[in-house]
């Protein structure tokens, strides 16, 4: 992706369709104009009274931020897609990819069952800042309500010793915590919560443990506790991992 006018417009459109659905709370109480222009009668229309009710009706902004991706103009241009509801890229009508212009991926991949998920820790810092400073400056408090990683091939392990060496997940969690902390201390974003996702993806899929998302699966259990420590005005995020049977549970 680039900083061309077309790519920047596509990036904003991507934000509109990913976050703008819910952004009226932090703006004018309505949907972004791009959604109204594209979806037309598919989108509900709010009265002025309803807009006033929507505005400011939330206490904080919650974002599920597992990974990052590039957004840019799609081949053929956005207009060809936006006017055709049968187009395969409708309604977003932008090019979204995890491959950089030089051909490299954005980061290490997760389990093949979650091929869309890449380890992109710096993306969360940029996203938190962009939401609170550019998209919705009215947001005074934001929480990362979900982030997590599926360790590659973890379901193939046959013993707890191998399973606990989930290095790619550990790197992912540490990277996200570091960058959330940088958003707080360097960018002055008021992040008041961050939650790693759970043992299974959705309640309806809790019978399938082929992908573990937090730091436990059917082979093992361990707890994650994060301490934000301050020493000589320097903050650090310190994950405290407790393996079952290795340490007394507090």
Rosetta blueprint (number, residue, H / E / L):
1 X L
2 X L
3 X L
4 X L
5 X H
6 X H
7 X H
8 X H
9 X H
10 X H
11 X H
12 X H
13 X H
14 X H
15 X H
16 X H
17 X H
18 X H
19 X L
20 X H
21 X H
22 X H
23 X H
24 X H
25 X H
26 X H
27 X L
28 X L
29 X L
30 X L
31 X L
32 X L
33 X H
34 X H
35 X H
36 X H
37 X H
38 X H
39 X H
40 X H
41 X H
42 X H
43 X L
44 X L
45 X L
46 X L
47 X L
48 X H
49 X H
50 X H
51 X H
52 X H
53 X H
54 X H
55 X L
56 X L
57 X L
58 X L
59 X L
60 X L
61 X E
62 X E
63 X E
64 X E
65 X L
66 X L
67 X L
68 X L
69 X L
70 X E
71 X E
72 X E
73 X L
74 X L
75 X L
76 X L
77 X L
78 X H
79 X H
80 X H
81 X H
82 X H
83 X L
84 X L
85 X L
86 X L
87 X L
88 X L
89 X L
90 X L
91 X L
92 X L
93 X L
94 X L
95 X E
96 X E
97 X E
98 X L
99 X E
100 X L
101 X L
102 X L
103 X L
104 X L
105 X E
106 X L
107 X L
108 X L
109 X E
110 X L
111 X L
112 X H
113 X H
114 X H
115 X L
116 X L
117 X L
118 X E
119 X L
120 X L
121 X H
122 X H
123 X H
124 X H
125 X H
126 X H
127 X H
128 X H
129 X H
130 X H
131 X H
132 X H
133 X H
134 X H
135 X H
136 X L
137 X L
138 X L
139 X L
140 X L
141 X L
142 X E
143 X E
144 X E
145 X E
146 X E
147 X E
148 X L
149 X L
150 X L
151 X L
152 X L
153 X L
154 X H
155 X H
156 X H
157 X L
158 X L
159 X L
160 X H
161 X H
162 X H
163 X H
164 X L
165 X L
166 X L
167 X H
168 X H
169 X H
170 X H
171 X H
172 X H
173 X H
174 X H
175 X H
176 X H
177 X H
178 X H
179 X H
180 X H
181 X H
182 X H
183 X H
184 X H
185 X H
186 X L
187 X L
188 X L
189 X L
190 X L
191 X E
192 X E
193 X E
194 X E
195 X E
196 X E
197 X L
198 X L
199 X L
200 X L
201 X L
202 X L
203 X H
204 X H
205 X H
206 X L
207 X L
208 X L
209 X L
210 X L
211 X L
212 X L
213 X L
214 X L
215 X L
216 X L
217 X E
218 X L
219 X L
220 X E
221 X L
222 X E
223 X E
224 X E
225 X E
226 X E
227 X E
228 X E
229 X E
230 X E
231 X E
232 X L
233 X L
234 X E
235 X E
236 X E
237 X E
238 X E
239 X E
240 X E
241 X E
242 X E
243 X E
244 X L
245 X L
246 X L
247 X L
248 X L
249 X L
250 X L
